Amino acid sequence: MHEQIKNINTLEELQALYASVFGKNGTMTARLKQMKNLDNDARAELNRENASLRELFKTRQSEIENAVLMAGLQKQKLDVSLNPIPENRGTLHPLTQSLSEISSVLESFGYTLYTGPEIEDDWHNFTALNTPMHHPARDMQDTFFLPNGNVMRTQTSAIQIRAMEKNGVPIKMFGIGSTYRKEMDATHSPMFHQIEGLYIDRGITMSDLIADIRAFLSGFFGLENIELRIRPSYFPFTDPSIEVDMKWQGGKWLEIMGAGMIHPNVLRNCGVNPDEYQGFAFGFGWDRLAMLKYNLNDIRQFYDNDVRWLKSAGF
Ligand code: DAH
């Protein structure tokens, strides 16, 4: 019997044999029924035999179950030496990356983010910015006009007006967004991006403006010491107006942004009393700043969606 049990390899066969021994008509069941006719020694012997047989069945059952489990695992075995399927990982676009860097620097100085529509009305894009109809400064920007008189926003300065109209003063905001002009070459794209800063409160001066520009540029480019050159300029919405150049590698001066003290007319247009509140604004090309930081030379590459370029540029 012992040999027979050990030679069984399936649970079904084992169960059949078990039934033939311990079942209702099983051989052991029959012998146990006759126990009362046996003497003490024979009884003890039968009990031992009974217990050891049961034990043997139990052991064999768990052996078979184990073998079945192992066979199953063998079939599912993973070959960890196999080469993985190549994975195409996405990355953030360089403009998106630079935006989060620009935002985190400006936010750390207390500027709050605003946005506005890309299709603007004349008031927000020009008139409220002290550039009424027929003002010669309208020629500074090659505007896309829509049939109903609206324009594709030429400058994020429009967002300053919306922010002041919405929340009044004092205000410390920055605006970001796409801007549109009829121009196209290696450094100009008909759609590009600008960032605008505005800070209005009592007693704000030009030195506050220059301090914030300096802190912003050194934060964004990660440079401890930056050299700035401030040149007088003209924008209809600021007075005085300046342009800011920054000394770049090789001692080259690069024009970085326009800025100035908000023109009293702009404040009045937004319901602010210029005798009580003063402030500054600055505006710059977000694409241009990203090109400088990442050492790129063609703005059009930002919009070509060429993954090979993005990869080779290290993004
Ligand atoms: N809007 C100007 C442009 O598109 C840039 C600019 C200049 C923005 C001076 C300003 C500013 O806020 O104060 O060229």
Boltz pocket constraint, residues with backbone or C-beta under 6 A from the ligand:
constraints:
  - pocket:
      binder: B
      contacts: [[A, 154], [A, 155], [A, 156], [A, 157], [A, 196], [A, 197], [A, 235], [A, 238], [A, 242], [A, 257], [A, 258], [A, 259], [A, 260], [A, 280], [A, 281], [A, 282], [A, 283], [A, 284]]
      max_distance: 6.0
